[in-house]
Amino acid sequence: MRKAVILVAFLFVGAFLLLAATSMRPFGEPSFADMDDYFIANTQVEVAANNAVTAVVFDYRGFDTLGEATVLFAAVVGVLALFRKLREDEV
Amino acid sequence: MNTGMSIIVRTITRLVYGLTLVFGFYVIMHGHLTPGGGFQGGAVVASAFALLLVAFGAAGIKGRLNHHLLQTLEEIGALAFLALGFVGIGTAFFYNLLAGSGSLLFGQLVADAQLLPLSNPGVFNAGGTLPLMNWAVGLKVMTGIAAVVIVMLIGARKEETE
């Protein structure tokens, strides 16, 4: 019974995925490519960097990276605080 | 007790440790030219520290890596990144003031087919604040992850012995 339910669910989801796969737009043709074209055309002139991804991450979308760094900082501080508590109990 | 792993693992760690560090710093240093950057290179360097920790145990890093020092370095990296974001505040937050300005510090223009037909595509001294930000984020990520790994190992060992 359990296996039959799993099989039905699997086929159901698989059918939907196949249906979605048939109606995908062709690879490499996004519907809105204005920003991509801008980055490709102007990164080397504006940022003077060959790595366009780094240029986007640290220059065009620098504020986003600041948020990412804040997330990492919060995670590190959380782990340190958690294990510091454990250690104080011991000593 | 956690005293490290077998002699095979320790020998391979001795061989691979330096190479991993060099590769991680290379990825950080060339973040504006080749794939990678501060986050990726920092994670590679932190993985070298984690390898050392796994292979030799807590005794192997005693006196070399101290999580108070690592924590301080992480905060320095975060503040340096924020300060570099404020460098271009005259125009906008995170404006790249140094890029292509001709200054000595990463001010050169990179190769561009129209702009500089004969220039070198791998010119290192380019990118403005990008390489500096890569170093700041790289320092932050490597020391942050290393501090987390060390502190978690110490906490796990304390629980083990209870």
gemmi code that builds the backbone of each chain (N, CA, C; Angstrom):
import gemmi

chains = {
    "A": [
        ("MET", (0.838, -1.203, 0.000), (0.000, 0.000, 0.000), (0.872, 1.252, 0.000)),
        ("ARG", (1.828, 1.281, 0.951), (2.729, 2.427, 1.073), (3.528, 2.637, -0.212)),
        ("LYS", (4.043, 1.522, -0.760), (4.835, 1.623, -1.986), (3.985, 2.099, -3.148)),
        ("ALA", (2.725, 1.657, -3.190), (1.834, 2.078, -4.273), (1.591, 3.578, -4.214)),
        ("VAL", (1.394, 4.101, -2.997), (1.183, 5.547, -2.845), (2.408, 6.310, -3.307)),
        ("ILE", (3.590, 5.799, -2.898), (4.830, 6.472, -3.298), (4.969, 6.450, -4.813)),
        ("LEU", (4.646, 5.301, -5.443), (4.755, 5.176, -6.904), (3.825, 6.153, -7.597)),
        ("VAL", (2.585, 6.258, -7.117), (1.621, 7.181, -7.732), (2.109, 8.621, -7.612)),
        ("ALA", (2.606, 8.969, -6.408), (3.097, 10.327, -6.205), (4.277, 10.618, -7.115)),
        ("PHE", (5.165, 9.624, -7.222), (6.338, 9.773, -8.071), (5.939, 10.008, -9.523)),
        ("LEU", (4.997, 9.176, -10.023), (4.554, 9.315, -11.420), (3.868, 10.656, -11.636)),
        ("PHE", (3.077, 11.084, -10.647), (2.348, 12.355, -10.743), (3.332, 13.521, -10.894)),
        ("VAL", (4.305, 13.579, -9.982), (5.289, 14.674, -10.015), (6.125, 14.582, -11.291)),
        ("GLY", (6.506, 13.341, -11.658), (7.296, 13.158, -12.867), (6.569, 13.628, -14.109)),
        ("ALA", (5.261, 13.347, -14.163), (4.473, 13.783, -15.318), (4.457, 15.300, -15.413)),
        ("PHE", (4.296, 15.957, -14.254), (4.294, 17.417, -14.278), (5.634, 17.971, -14.715)),
        ("LEU", (6.733, 17.337, -14.249), (8.064, 17.809, -14.649), (8.267, 17.643, -16.147)),
        ("LEU", (7.824, 16.493, -16.680), (7.957, 16.281, -18.127), (7.141, 17.306, -18.897)),
        ("LEU", (5.919, 17.576, -18.392), (5.058, 18.576, -19.040), (5.743, 19.939, -19.064)),
        ("ALA", (6.380, 20.300, -17.922), (7.066, 21.588, -17.849), (8.280, 21.602, -18.763)),
        ("ALA", (8.946, 20.435, -18.885), (10.156, 20.387, -19.704), (9.836, 20.606, -21.175)),
        ("THR", (8.651, 20.154, -21.611), (8.323, 20.318, -23.030), (8.037, 21.778, -23.374)),
        ("SER", (7.610, 22.574, -22.367), (7.238, 23.958, -22.692), (8.301, 24.953, -22.243)),
        ("MET", (9.545, 24.479, -22.027), (10.606, 25.417, -21.651), (11.058, 26.220, -22.858)),
        ("ARG", (11.488, 27.442, -22.575), (12.035, 28.222, -23.696), (13.440, 27.717, -23.991)),
        ("PRO", (13.912, 27.928, -25.242), (15.219, 27.369, -25.638), (16.347, 27.887, -24.758)),
        ("PHE", (17.362, 27.043, -24.603), (18.485, 27.357, -23.729), (19.257, 28.559, -24.262)),
        ("GLY", (19.639, 29.465, -23.363), (20.439, 30.611, -23.765), (19.642, 31.772, -24.311)),
        ("GLU", (18.310, 31.709, -24.198), (17.507, 32.839, -24.670), (16.562, 33.289, -23.564)),
        ("PRO", (17.077, 33.981, -22.544), (16.181, 34.457, -21.484), (15.232, 35.523, -22.008)),
        ("SER", (14.104, 35.663, -21.318), (13.098, 36.606, -21.829), (13.543, 38.051, -21.615)),
        ("PHE", (14.301, 38.317, -20.516), (14.811, 39.674, -20.298), (16.325, 39.606, -20.175)),
        ("ALA", (17.033, 40.066, -21.190), (18.488, 39.951, -21.197), (19.167, 41.318, -21.156)),
        ("ASP", (18.420, 42.369, -20.806), (18.997, 43.717, -20.879), (20.185, 43.870, -19.943)),
        ("MET", (20.007, 43.424, -18.675), (21.094, 43.577, -17.703), (22.298, 42.723, -18.102)),
        ("ASP", (22.033, 41.483, -18.558), (23.133, 40.600, -18.950), (23.956, 41.258, -20.059)),
        ("ASP", (23.259, 41.776, -21.057), (23.976, 42.392, -22.180), (24.789, 43.593, -21.710)),
        ("TYR", (24.205, 44.351, -20.769), (24.931, 45.511, -20.253), (26.221, 45.086, -19.562)),
        ("PHE", (26.125, 44.050, -18.693), (27.313, 43.590, -17.966), (28.368, 43.093, -18.945)),
        ("ILE", (27.935, 42.299, -19.942), (28.907, 41.725, -20.874), (29.594, 42.826, -21.673)),
        ("ALA", (28.835, 43.855, -22.039), (29.405, 44.890, -22.893), (30.288, 45.862, -22.120)),
        ("ASN", (29.957, 46.136, -20.838), (30.614, 47.252, -20.155), (31.524, 46.879, -19.001)),
        ("THR", (31.551, 45.610, -18.609), (32.344, 45.264, -17.417), (33.809, 45.613, -17.598)),
        ("GLN", (34.380, 45.240, -18.745), (35.822, 45.454, -18.919), (36.175, 46.935, -18.939)),
        ("VAL", (35.262, 47.767, -19.435), (35.561, 49.196, -19.491), (35.321, 49.850, -18.136)),
        ("GLU", (34.215, 49.527, -17.494), (33.828, 50.244, -16.279), (34.573, 49.764, -15.041)),
        ("VAL", (34.712, 48.441, -14.903), (35.302, 47.895, -13.680), (36.749, 47.484, -13.904)),
        ("ALA", (37.178, 47.379, -15.160), (38.542, 46.952, -15.477), (38.848, 45.584, -14.890)),
        ("ALA", (37.897, 44.657, -15.011), (38.126, 43.298, -14.531), (37.652, 42.327, -15.595)),
        ("ASN", (38.441, 41.244, -15.795), (38.044, 40.253, -16.789), (36.958, 39.329, -16.273)),
        ("ASN", (36.911, 39.136, -14.960), (35.930, 38.238, -14.371), (34.645, 39.016, -14.119)),
        ("ALA", (33.698, 38.859, -15.041), (32.460, 39.641, -14.938), (31.645, 39.252, -13.718)),
        ("VAL", (31.765, 37.979, -13.292), (30.997, 37.550, -12.120), (31.464, 38.296, -10.874)),
        ("THR", (32.797, 38.386, -10.710), (33.316, 39.139, -9.568), (32.934, 40.603, -9.672)),
        ("ALA", (32.932, 41.136, -10.888), (32.544, 42.532, -11.066), (31.106, 42.754, -10.617)),
        ("VAL", (30.219, 41.799, -10.954), (28.824, 41.937, -10.527), (28.722, 41.810, -9.012)),
        ("VAL", (29.435, 40.817, -8.468), (29.284, 40.518, -7.036), (29.833, 41.646, -6.175)),
        ("PHE", (30.987, 42.203, -6.555), (31.634, 43.185, -5.676), (31.406, 44.624, -6.106)),
        ("ASP", (30.932, 44.855, -7.304), (30.785, 46.240, -7.747), (29.320, 46.583, -8.026)),
        ("TYR", (28.744, 45.949, -9.037), (27.368, 46.300, -9.397), (26.382, 45.914, -8.303)),
        ("ARG", (26.639, 44.750, -7.680), (25.734, 44.276, -6.627), (26.482, 44.187, -5.303)),
        ("GLY", (27.298, 45.198, -5.010), (28.111, 45.163, -3.801), (27.286, 45.120, -2.537)),
        ("PHE", (26.155, 45.791, -2.562), (25.310, 45.838, -1.361), (24.798, 44.449, -1.002)),
        ("ASP", (24.520, 43.667, -2.036), (24.069, 42.292, -1.819), (25.159, 41.463, -1.139)),
        ("THR", (26.416, 41.673, -1.586), (27.533, 40.946, -0.994), (27.732, 41.352, 0.454)),
        ("LEU", (27.477, 42.614, 0.761), (27.560, 43.057, 2.159), (26.564, 42.274, 3.016)),
        ("GLY", (25.366, 42.042, 2.467), (24.394, 41.229, 3.189), (24.871, 39.809, 3.385)),
        ("GLU", (25.491, 39.237, 2.337), (26.032, 37.881, 2.437), (27.099, 37.803, 3.522)),
        ("ALA", (27.979, 38.806, 3.541), (29.039, 38.826, 4.549), (28.435, 38.941, 5.939)),
        ("THR", (27.339, 39.684, 6.045), (26.677, 39.818, 7.341), (26.092, 38.488, 7.790)),
        ("VAL", (25.530, 37.728, 6.829), (24.988, 36.407, 7.165), (26.090, 35.507, 7.705)),
        ("LEU", (27.239, 35.504, 7.022), (28.361, 34.675, 7.477), (28.819, 35.110, 8.859)),
        ("PHE", (28.895, 36.423, 9.062), (29.327, 36.950, 10.355), (28.367, 36.507, 11.457)),
        ("ALA", (27.063, 36.599, 11.170), (26.067, 36.200, 12.171), (26.193, 34.716, 12.479)),
        ("ALA", (26.440, 33.900, 11.443), (26.571, 32.454, 11.654), (27.774, 32.152, 12.534)),
        ("VAL", (28.911, 32.807, 12.238), (30.131, 32.553, 13.013), (29.927, 32.990, 14.458)),
        ("VAL", (29.348, 34.166, 14.652), (29.131, 34.661, 16.011), (28.179, 33.738, 16.763)),
        ("GLY", (27.154, 33.225, 16.070), (26.214, 32.314, 16.715), (26.889, 31.043, 17.178)),
        ("VAL", (27.714, 30.450, 16.292), (28.399, 29.202, 16.673), (29.355, 29.444, 17.828)),
        ("LEU", (30.108, 30.546, 17.762), (31.064, 30.831, 18.840), (30.334, 31.046, 20.157)),
        ("ALA", (29.216, 31.754, 20.105), (28.468, 32.007, 21.340), (27.928, 30.704, 21.908)),
        ("LEU", (27.414, 29.838, 21.042), (26.854, 28.555, 21.489), (27.897, 27.719, 22.205)),
        ("PHE", (29.088, 27.581, 21.585), (30.084, 26.686, 22.170), (30.822, 27.334, 23.328)),
        ("ARG", (30.834, 28.660, 23.373), (31.445, 29.317, 24.523), (30.642, 29.017, 25.781)),
        ("LYS", (29.330, 28.972, 25.657), (28.460, 28.664, 26.795), (28.779, 27.285, 27.362)),
        ("LEU", (28.926, 26.315, 26.440), (29.252, 24.959, 26.851), (30.545, 24.926, 27.647)),
        ("ARG", (31.523, 25.700, 27.176), (32.824, 25.641, 27.810), (32.806, 26.278, 29.195)),
        ("GLU", (32.025, 27.335, 29.357), (31.972, 27.990, 30.661), (31.345, 27.069, 31.705)),
        ("ASP", (30.375, 26.244, 31.258), (29.768, 25.305, 32.189), (30.795, 24.309, 32.717)),
        ("GLU", (31.749, 23.956, 31.860), (32.714, 22.930, 32.228), (33.726, 23.441, 33.231)),
        ("VAL", (34.234, 24.642, 32.932), (35.360, 25.131, 33.740), (34.882, 25.601, 35.110)),
    ],
    "B": [
        ("MET", (39.204, 9.346, 22.636), (39.782, 10.694, 22.510), (40.142, 11.001, 21.065)),
        ("ASN", (40.145, 12.259, 20.782), (40.406, 12.691, 19.417), (41.877, 13.075, 19.282)),
        ("THR", (42.690, 12.136, 18.838), (44.116, 12.428, 18.707), (44.569, 12.355, 17.263)),
        ("GLY", (43.652, 12.518, 16.331), (44.049, 12.492, 14.942), (43.850, 11.133, 14.311)),
        ("MET", (44.266, 11.048, 13.040), (44.008, 9.841, 12.268), (45.302, 9.084, 12.005)),
        ("SER", (45.220, 8.092, 11.112), (46.354, 7.184, 10.899), (47.522, 7.902, 10.235)),
        ("ILE", (48.643, 7.213, 10.179), (49.864, 7.821, 9.628), (49.709, 8.119, 8.143)),
        ("ILE", (48.864, 7.341, 7.437), (48.636, 7.594, 6.014), (48.002, 8.962, 5.833)),
        ("VAL", (46.942, 9.196, 6.600), (46.236, 10.474, 6.481), (47.162, 11.622, 6.860)),
        ("ARG", (47.968, 11.415, 7.926), (48.834, 12.511, 8.369), (49.913, 12.826, 7.343)),
        ("THR", (50.449, 11.785, 6.691), (51.476, 12.027, 5.670), (50.885, 12.769, 4.478)),
        ("ILE", (49.704, 12.311, 4.025), (49.072, 12.979, 2.881), (48.724, 14.422, 3.243)),
        ("THR", (48.305, 14.643, 4.490), (47.976, 16.005, 4.908), (49.209, 16.892, 4.851)),
        ("ARG", (50.360, 16.360, 5.298), (51.592, 17.151, 5.228), (51.911, 17.533, 3.789)),
        ("LEU", (51.656, 16.606, 2.853), (51.941, 16.888, 1.443), (50.970, 17.920, 0.880)),
        ("VAL", (49.690, 17.771, 1.207), (48.645, 18.530, 0.517), (48.400, 19.894, 1.159)),
        ("TYR", (48.758, 20.022, 2.451), (48.412, 21.227, 3.200), (48.946, 22.504, 2.537)),
        ("GLY", (50.242, 22.506, 2.217), (50.834, 23.694, 1.610), (50.238, 24.003, 0.252)),
        ("LEU", (50.012, 22.950, -0.544), (49.435, 23.155, -1.874), (48.038, 23.759, -1.762)),
        ("THR", (47.256, 23.284, -0.783), (45.902, 23.808, -0.612), (45.944, 25.287, -0.245)),
        ("LEU", (46.868, 25.634, 0.662), (46.996, 27.045, 1.044), (47.368, 27.895, -0.166)),
        ("VAL", (48.350, 27.417, -0.943), (48.789, 28.197, -2.107), (47.643, 28.363, -3.092)),
        ("PHE", (46.897, 27.267, -3.328), (45.788, 27.350, -4.277), (44.711, 28.304, -3.783)),
        ("GLY", (44.409, 28.239, -2.478), (43.389, 29.139, -1.932), (43.788, 30.594, -2.072)),
        ("PHE", (45.056, 30.909, -1.736), (45.492, 32.301, -1.851), (45.564, 32.738, -3.309)),
        ("TYR", (45.884, 31.784, -4.206), (45.870, 32.112, -5.638), (44.455, 32.486, -6.089)),
        ("VAL", (43.464, 31.714, -5.638), (42.080, 31.991, -6.049), (41.650, 33.362, -5.537)),
        ("ILE", (42.043, 33.705, -4.298), (41.684, 35.024, -3.772), (42.383, 36.115, -4.569)),
        ("MET", (43.674, 35.925, -4.799), (44.502, 36.966, -5.401), (44.078, 37.278, -6.832)),
        ("HIS", (43.675, 36.240, -7.576), (43.295, 36.439, -8.971), (41.781, 36.474, -9.155)),
        ("GLY", (41.066, 36.880, -8.101), (39.608, 36.858, -8.179), (39.042, 37.743, -9.267)),
        ("HIS", (39.745, 38.823, -9.639), (39.202, 39.716, -10.664), (39.588, 39.288, -12.064)),
        ("LEU", (40.370, 38.207, -12.194), (40.789, 37.766, -13.527), (40.264, 36.377, -13.881)),
        ("THR", (40.328, 35.463, -12.927), (39.954, 34.073, -13.192), (38.748, 33.702, -12.323)),
        ("PRO", (38.084, 32.596, -12.646), (36.956, 32.178, -11.823), (37.359, 32.032, -10.356)),
        ("GLY", (36.467, 32.423, -9.489), (36.754, 32.385, -8.059), (36.674, 33.773, -7.473)),
        ("GLY", (37.219, 33.919, -6.291), (37.170, 35.204, -5.605), (37.344, 35.007, -4.121)),
        ("GLY", (36.953, 36.001, -3.373), (37.178, 35.977, -1.937), (36.481, 34.834, -1.234)),
        ("PHE", (35.197, 34.632, -1.532), (34.447, 33.575, -0.853), (35.043, 32.206, -1.161)),
        ("GLN", (35.289, 31.951, -2.444), (35.746, 30.623, -2.843), (37.140, 30.335, -2.307)),
        ("GLY", (38.058, 31.301, -2.492), (39.415, 31.104, -2.015), (39.480, 30.976, -0.506)),
        ("GLY", (38.675, 31.784, 0.182), (38.635, 31.689, 1.634), (38.161, 30.329, 2.096)),
        ("ALA", (37.176, 29.776, 1.387), (36.684, 28.443, 1.747), (37.768, 27.390, 1.509)),
        ("VAL", (38.565, 27.549, 0.438), (39.644, 26.583, 0.172), (40.679, 26.639, 1.290)),
        ("VAL", (41.071, 27.850, 1.704), (42.061, 27.988, 2.778), (41.508, 27.406, 4.075)),
        ("ALA", (40.224, 27.683, 4.354), (39.622, 27.143, 5.570), (39.571, 25.620, 5.521)),
        ("SER", (39.391, 25.052, 4.320), (39.385, 23.587, 4.207), (40.758, 23.022, 4.522)),
        ("ALA", (41.827, 23.779, 4.210), (43.170, 23.328, 4.585), (43.301, 23.271, 6.101)),
        ("PHE", (42.782, 24.290, 6.793), (42.815, 24.290, 8.261), (41.999, 23.126, 8.806)),
        ("ALA", (40.829, 22.888, 8.200), (39.973, 21.793, 8.671), (40.672, 20.452, 8.468)),
        ("LEU", (41.395, 20.313, 7.347), (42.145, 19.075, 7.083), (43.203, 18.845, 8.148)),
        ("LEU", (43.917, 19.917, 8.489), (44.930, 19.843, 9.541), (44.294, 19.383, 10.842)),
        ("LEU", (43.142, 19.958, 11.135), (42.446, 19.652, 12.383), (42.003, 18.198, 12.414)),
        ("VAL", (41.478, 17.697, 11.276), (40.980, 16.318, 11.233), (42.138, 15.339, 11.332)),
        ("ALA", (43.229, 15.642, 10.628), (44.323, 14.683, 10.560), (45.115, 14.624, 11.851)),
        ("PHE", (45.357, 15.761, 12.481), (46.232, 15.793, 13.654), (45.484, 15.943, 14.964)),
        ("GLY", (44.189, 16.217, 14.903), (43.432, 16.411, 16.136), (43.706, 17.773, 16.740)),
        ("ALA", (43.113, 18.025, 17.874), (43.248, 19.340, 18.495), (44.680, 19.602, 18.936)),
        ("ALA", (45.438, 18.531, 19.254), (46.818, 18.735, 19.691), (47.685, 19.269, 18.565)),
        ("GLY", (47.339, 18.910, 17.307), (48.153, 19.319, 16.163), (48.130, 20.803, 15.895)),
        ("ILE", (47.070, 21.486, 16.323), (46.979, 22.916, 16.050), (47.192, 23.734, 17.309)),
        ("LYS", (47.507, 23.066, 18.419), (47.650, 23.801, 19.681), (48.770, 24.827, 19.567)),
        ("GLY", (48.467, 26.073, 19.858), (49.476, 27.119, 19.796), (49.667, 27.714, 18.416)),
        ("ARG", (49.084, 27.113, 17.368), (49.237, 27.681, 16.021), (48.006, 28.476, 15.621)),
        ("LEU", (46.842, 27.864, 15.731), (45.592, 28.535, 15.376), (44.778, 28.706, 16.647)),
        ("ASN", (44.513, 29.964, 16.943), (43.818, 30.273, 18.174), (42.531, 30.992, 17.779)),
        ("HIS", (41.394, 30.526, 18.274), (40.154, 31.070, 17.714), (39.881, 32.502, 18.146)),
        ("HIS", (40.560, 32.987, 19.189), (40.416, 34.415, 19.521), (41.063, 35.280, 18.447)),
        ("LEU", (42.273, 34.854, 18.038), (42.966, 35.581, 16.961), (42.158, 35.515, 15.670)),
        ("LEU", (41.612, 34.327, 15.352), (40.848, 34.166, 14.115), (39.609, 35.054, 14.133)),
        ("GLN", (38.976, 35.139, 15.308), (37.774, 35.973, 15.428), (38.107, 37.440, 15.175)),
        ("THR", (39.238, 37.899, 15.759), (39.654, 39.281, 15.548), (39.925, 39.536, 14.073)),
        ("LEU", (40.622, 38.583, 13.410), (40.927, 38.759, 11.996), (39.646, 38.800, 11.166)),
        ("GLU", (38.646, 37.995, 11.566), (37.394, 38.003, 10.822), (36.727, 39.362, 10.919)),
        ("GLU", (36.759, 39.944, 12.107), (36.138, 41.263, 12.261), (36.903, 42.316, 11.463)),
        ("ILE", (38.244, 42.176, 11.436), (39.031, 43.115, 10.632), (38.646, 43.002, 9.165)),
        ("GLY", (38.468, 41.767, 8.672), (38.060, 41.577, 7.280), (36.718, 42.201, 6.987)),
        ("ALA", (35.755, 42.006, 7.900), (34.420, 42.566, 7.686), (34.476, 44.084, 7.655)),
        ("LEU", (35.244, 44.679, 8.583), (35.334, 46.143, 8.626), (36.053, 46.679, 7.393)),
        ("ALA", (37.086, 45.957, 6.925), (37.796, 46.393, 5.725), (36.865, 46.377, 4.519)),
        ("PHE", (36.029, 45.337, 4.431), (35.068, 45.258, 3.321), (34.092, 46.430, 3.363)),
        ("LEU", (33.595, 46.726, 4.549), (32.665, 47.845, 4.700), (33.355, 49.161, 4.352)),
        ("ALA", (34.609, 49.327, 4.802), (35.343, 50.557, 4.515), (35.561, 50.717, 3.018)),
        ("LEU", (35.862, 49.595, 2.323), (36.053, 49.665, 0.876), (34.744, 50.015, 0.178)),
        ("GLY", (33.627, 49.590, 0.750), (32.344, 49.999, 0.196), (32.142, 51.500, 0.327)),
        ("PHE", (32.663, 52.085, 1.412), (32.499, 53.520, 1.627), (33.493, 54.360, 0.843)),
        ("VAL", (34.494, 53.705, 0.193), (35.509, 54.467, -0.544), (34.853, 55.327, -1.619)),
        ("GLY", (33.881, 54.757, -2.318), (33.257, 55.501, -3.408), (31.962, 56.181, -3.022)),
        ("ILE", (31.789, 56.488, -1.745), (30.509, 57.023, -1.282), (30.209, 58.382, -1.923)),
        ("GLY", (31.244, 59.067, -2.448), (31.009, 60.348, -3.127), (30.070, 60.201, -4.306)),
        ("THR", (30.118, 59.046, -4.994), (29.213, 58.800, -6.116), (28.054, 57.916, -5.684)),
        ("ALA", (28.400, 56.749, -5.143), (27.377, 55.823, -4.664), (28.057, 54.835, -3.742)),
        ("PHE", (27.270, 54.197, -2.894), (27.806, 53.136, -2.051), (28.313, 52.008, -2.950)),
        ("PHE", (29.536, 51.521, -2.690), (30.183, 50.468, -3.482), (30.542, 50.930, -4.885)),
        ("TYR", (30.659, 52.247, -5.095), (31.155, 52.717, -6.389), (32.650, 52.424, -6.472)),
        ("ASN", (33.076, 51.915, -7.631), (34.467, 51.492, -7.809), (35.313, 52.678, -8.243)),
        ("LEU", (35.871, 53.377, -7.248), (36.581, 54.624, -7.522), (37.893, 54.388, -8.253)),
        ("LEU", (38.565, 53.268, -7.939), (39.934, 53.068, -8.434), (39.974, 52.462, -9.828)),
        ("ALA", (38.874, 51.860, -10.289), (38.912, 51.094, -11.537), (39.253, 51.989, -12.721)),
        ("GLY", (40.330, 51.621, -13.419), (40.693, 52.339, -14.627), (41.117, 53.765, -14.409)),
        ("SER", (41.429, 54.140, -13.144), (41.781, 55.522, -12.874), (43.245, 55.797, -13.180)),
        ("GLY", (44.034, 54.751, -13.482), (45.448, 54.949, -13.751), (46.282, 55.045, -12.492)),
        ("SER", (45.644, 54.844, -11.326), (46.411, 54.908, -10.080), (47.287, 53.669, -9.950)),
        ("LEU", (48.285, 53.767, -9.074), (49.250, 52.684, -8.927), (48.601, 51.434, -8.356)),
        ("LEU", (47.541, 51.627, -7.551), (46.911, 50.516, -6.848), (45.739, 49.996, -7.684)),
        ("PHE", (45.984, 48.952, -8.476), (44.936, 48.280, -9.256), (44.200, 49.246, -10.182)),
        ("GLY", (44.907, 50.218, -10.732), (44.243, 51.243, -11.528), (44.295, 51.038, -13.029)),
        ("GLN", (45.009, 49.993, -13.488), (45.147, 49.828, -14.933), (43.858, 49.317, -15.561)),
        ("LEU", (43.740, 49.576, -16.861), (42.601, 49.025, -17.599), (42.943, 47.612, -18.029)),
        ("VAL", (41.916, 46.790, -18.072), (42.115, 45.416, -18.474), (41.974, 45.338, -19.997)),
        ("ALA", (42.367, 44.216, -20.587), (42.328, 44.089, -22.032), (40.908, 44.201, -22.553)),
        ("ASP", (40.745, 44.992, -23.577), (39.443, 45.103, -24.217), (39.698, 45.238, -25.705)),
        ("ALA", (38.947, 44.512, -26.493), (39.226, 44.435, -27.928), (39.207, 45.818, -28.580)),
        ("GLN", (38.224, 46.651, -28.193), (38.143, 47.969, -28.811), (39.104, 48.957, -28.158)),
        ("LEU", (39.227, 48.827, -26.827), (39.920, 49.861, -26.075), (41.430, 49.745, -26.204)),
        ("LEU", (41.947, 48.552, -25.926), (43.394, 48.355, -25.897), (43.718, 47.104, -26.705)),
        ("PRO", (43.860, 47.218, -28.002), (43.966, 46.028, -28.847), (45.153, 45.141, -28.505)),
        ("LEU", (46.242, 45.717, -27.995), (47.455, 44.925, -27.821), (47.771, 44.624, -26.363)),
        ("SER", (46.837, 44.899, -25.474), (47.161, 44.730, -24.058), (47.008, 43.275, -23.642)),
        ("ASN", (47.483, 42.996, -22.458), (47.528, 41.640, -21.929), (46.221, 41.331, -21.198)),
        ("PRO", (45.503, 40.275, -21.577), (44.232, 39.998, -20.898), (44.410, 39.604, -19.442)),
        ("GLY", (45.610, 39.218, -19.046), (45.812, 38.798, -17.665), (46.480, 39.860, -16.832)),
        ("VAL", (46.365, 41.130, -17.203), (47.034, 42.190, -16.445), (46.501, 42.186, -15.016)),
        ("PHE", (47.442, 42.042, -14.084), (47.040, 41.799, -12.689), (46.643, 43.086, -11.987)),
        ("ASN", (47.289, 44.176, -12.351), (47.136, 45.418, -11.586), (45.914, 46.190, -12.067)),
        ("ALA", (44.755, 45.527, -12.093), (43.537, 46.152, -12.599), (42.392, 45.818, -11.658)),
        ("GLY", (41.253, 46.403, -11.927), (40.058, 46.019, -11.178), (39.667, 46.977, -10.073)),
        ("GLY", (40.483, 47.986, -9.786), (40.100, 48.963, -8.768), (39.977, 48.348, -7.387)),
        ("THR", (38.826, 48.546, -6.769), (38.650, 48.034, -5.406), (38.330, 46.540, -5.394)),
        ("LEU", (38.133, 45.933, -6.554), (37.756, 44.515, -6.592), (38.766, 43.600, -5.913)),
        ("PRO", (40.070, 43.677, -6.262), (41.020, 42.788, -5.586), (41.107, 43.056, -4.093)),
        ("LEU", (41.001, 44.323, -3.702), (41.055, 44.640, -2.266), (39.866, 44.031, -1.538)),
        ("MET", (38.671, 44.126, -2.171), (37.485, 43.525, -1.565), (37.616, 42.006, -1.517)),
        ("ASN", (38.243, 41.431, -2.565), (38.468, 39.983, -2.552), (39.325, 39.585, -1.372)),
        ("TRP", (40.374, 40.371, -1.093), (41.237, 40.054, 0.044), (40.469, 40.202, 1.345)),
        ("ALA", (39.661, 41.259, 1.463), (38.912, 41.469, 2.703), (37.939, 40.323, 2.943)),
        ("VAL", (37.169, 39.970, 1.910), (36.188, 38.892, 2.059), (36.899, 37.554, 2.252)),
        ("GLY", (38.037, 37.364, 1.544), (38.782, 36.119, 1.706), (39.272, 35.943, 3.126)),
        ("LEU", (39.838, 37.009, 3.701), (40.288, 36.962, 5.103), (39.123, 36.639, 6.018)),
        ("LYS", (37.997, 37.281, 5.746), (36.819, 37.089, 6.588), (36.332, 35.641, 6.528)),
        ("VAL", (36.231, 35.100, 5.312), (35.681, 33.750, 5.161), (36.640, 32.712, 5.732)),
        ("MET", (37.936, 32.857, 5.420), (38.870, 31.806, 5.882), (38.963, 31.789, 7.398)),
        ("THR", (39.060, 32.956, 8.024), (39.183, 32.969, 9.478), (37.854, 32.630, 10.146)),
        ("GLY", (36.739, 33.065, 9.551), (35.433, 32.762, 10.135), (35.160, 31.272, 10.156)),
        ("ILE", (35.367, 30.601, 8.998), (35.079, 29.165, 8.926), (36.069, 28.396, 9.792)),
        ("ALA", (37.343, 28.832, 9.799), (38.332, 28.142, 10.629), (37.966, 28.261, 12.100)),
        ("ALA", (37.524, 29.444, 12.521), (37.135, 29.615, 13.928), (35.951, 28.717, 14.269)),
        ("VAL", (34.977, 28.637, 13.356), (33.809, 27.780, 13.603), (34.240, 26.322, 13.741)),
        ("VAL", (35.112, 25.858, 12.828), (35.543, 24.453, 12.865), (36.293, 24.158, 14.158)),
        ("ILE", (37.199, 25.058, 14.537), (37.998, 24.829, 15.752), (37.109, 24.798, 16.980)),
        ("VAL", (36.207, 25.792, 17.080), (35.370, 25.868, 18.281), (34.427, 24.678, 18.354)),
        ("MET", (33.918, 24.233, 17.202), (33.025, 23.078, 17.209), (33.785, 21.817, 17.604)),
        ("LEU", (35.029, 21.686, 17.153), (35.824, 20.520, 17.545), (36.058, 20.525, 19.047)),
        ("ILE", (36.403, 21.686, 19.595), (36.649, 21.765, 21.042), (35.365, 21.408, 21.797)),
        ("GLY", (34.217, 21.959, 21.329), (32.958, 21.655, 21.998), (32.620, 20.178, 21.916)),
        ("ALA", (32.853, 19.565, 20.737), (32.553, 18.138, 20.565), (33.420, 17.300, 21.481)),
        ("ARG", (34.674, 17.673, 21.630), (35.572, 16.892, 22.481), (35.155, 16.991, 23.941)),
        ("LYS", (34.710, 18.175, 24.333), (34.263, 18.340, 25.717), (33.054, 17.443, 25.990)),
        ("GLU", (32.150, 17.377, 25.003), (30.976, 16.523, 25.192), (31.366, 15.058, 25.248)),
        ("GLU", (32.342, 14.680, 24.435), (32.789, 13.285, 24.385), (33.302, 12.813, 25.743)),
        ("THR", (34.054, 13.694, 26.401), (34.716, 13.282, 27.635), (33.780, 13.343, 28.842)),
        ("GLU", (32.606, 13.899, 28.641), (31.682, 14.039, 29.777), (31.180, 12.689, 30.254)),
    ],
}
model = gemmi.Model(1)
for chain_id, residues in chains.items():
    chain = gemmi.Chain(chain_id)
    for i, (resn, *xyz) in enumerate(residues, 1):
        res = gemmi.Residue()
        res.name, res.seqid = resn, gemmi.SeqId(i, " ")
        for name, pos in zip(("N", "CA", "C"), xyz):
            atom = gemmi.Atom()
            atom.name, atom.element = name, gemmi.Element(name[0])
            atom.pos, atom.b_iso = gemmi.Position(*pos), 0.0
            res.add_atom(atom)
        chain.add_residue(res)
    model.add_chain(chain)
structure = gemmi.Structure()
structure.add_model(model)
structure.setup_entities()
